[in-house]
Amino acid sequence: MRTRFILILCFLSLISDNSFAQVPDLIVHFANAEDKPEKSTQLELDSWIKTHDAYKEKTILLRGHTDYAADEQFNKKLSERRSDAIEKALRLAGFNNITKQSYGEKWPSCNDNDENCMHQNRRVEIIVCDQADELFSLEQRMKCPQIFFFENSFGEVILGKAGTEIFIPKNAFTYEDGTICQDEIKFELNEFYNVSDCIKANLSTMHSGEMLRSGGMIKIEAFAGNKKLKLANDASLSIIFTTQKNGLEEGMQIFYGEINDNAINWKTEGSEADIQGSGVSIDYKRSLIALSIYDEIVYFNSAGKEVYYEDEEEKQTLDSLNLLKQSASAEELVEINNKIQKFSEDQTKRRTEFMDMQRKQQLNLTLENGLKSMNLGWINCDAFTRKQNLIDMYVDLENAKDYKFYLYFEDMKSVMSGYMAGPNSAQFFKIPQNKKAKLICYQYGKDLNKFEMKEITTAGTRVTVSPKAMTKEEIDMALMVLNKPL
């Protein structure tokens, strides 16, 4: 296997499990070493552009790929040119919000060594990340996760786009039979810290009908090729959720999510509220983390190469040596060059030691403060709510069975889903009494969309709603008031 390097990407593929099919909206194929689409798929692309005018304002993700025929560096550049070619065609047609990711040979769709398989791998995948007709869809919200590649034999640090930190020990992943994975790991991450995103994805913060105070939720999976991996029996991940960066809130612990009938239930089975990082093995030099080095000043030399100085005095020392070279004799020049070389070696050593120290401090801090997870899948940072007066509340609405119902308690950082209590009513169980909340109900489909969001106080046991017909765009606009963190 060729040496792989860590890639951190903002957008990527579909989740590869039974719940979410890994099917792009369109695949454009290319001939060997070419960056122009084959004639047959060019016609398919032209047809797709003409029939998908409604997607011009949506986010389009392009994923470029190659086969294994050339070297890795060439293939990476070729996949970039292929993505560029499709981007140009889309922009000429009026598609403006385009994101590109180019993988070279790293992510084949077929692993055989024949021409048919090679042809399948020479492709650009087109994915519409936020289709308007899929506003309330967990599958749609999961369509473009973040992805990270790394070797299983090294401990790794994952930094999510929304701020989640995940520390992974060496040899953390195994195949289903328990064999340690020796191949490159593809790690997928979805983050949910926004109330609107949670409701659009039909996610709530409930434990067997009981309300939880949430600190955010994530979905993580690991793969080797097309094979789904699991955590080794003796492995655990240390996770710092974005909302807990300044310290773990009282009572917060790991919950694991199970999805049944398009609803999620959070359970504590198999989890630990253990914030100790004991026994987690990380290779610090191979770990990729964000560093803030405050004591250094960055300059550029005449060749455009970055040069790092620990302070202004060191910069002046090196500048003085370079100035002396201009009038030095041949013997003096040898001596000055030796001093510059020694200066550079010492500087590199100091910088390496400093960065290793920074890495270790950051890693140890996260391992000490992170929640330990022994599972992949849906993971939530939640706490049980404080004991208080609880009531059951009914929501009356004709043909309620056709609607979804949610309660959002901003001060408690909790989203509850309602249950059908009959053909014309929904019910919320064990909700706190005399609390302000937002009641959201919607009916969403191809032919009819109705929506209502109203402020209520949970003082009584019955509430009546009268949702109005709205377009998909109007509903999306109305939900913008919930674009706030959990």
Secondary structure, 3 states (H helix, E strand, C coil): CCCCCCEEECCCCCCCCCCCCCCCCEEEEECCCCCCECHHHHHHHHHHHHHCHHHCCCCEEEEECCCCCCCHHHHHHHHHHHHHHHHHHHHHCCCCCEEEEECCCCCCCCCCCCHHHHHHHCEEEEEECCCHHHCCCHHHHCCCCEEEEEECCCCEEEECCCCCEEEECCCCEECCCCCECCCEEEEEEEEECEHHHHHHCCCCCEECCEEEEEEEEEEEEEEECCEECEECCCCCEEEECHHHCCCCCCCCEEEEEEEECCEEEEECCCCCCCCCCCCCCCCHHHCCCCCCCCCCEEEECCCCCEEEECCHHHHHHHHHHHHHCCCCCHHHHHHHHHHHHHHHHHHHHHHHHHHHHHHHHHHHHHHHHCEEECCCEEEEEEEECCCCCEEEEEEECCCHHHCEEEEEECCCCEEEECEEEECCEEEEEEEECCCEEEEEEEECCCCCCEEEEEEEECCCCEEECCCEECCHHHHHHHHHHHCCEC
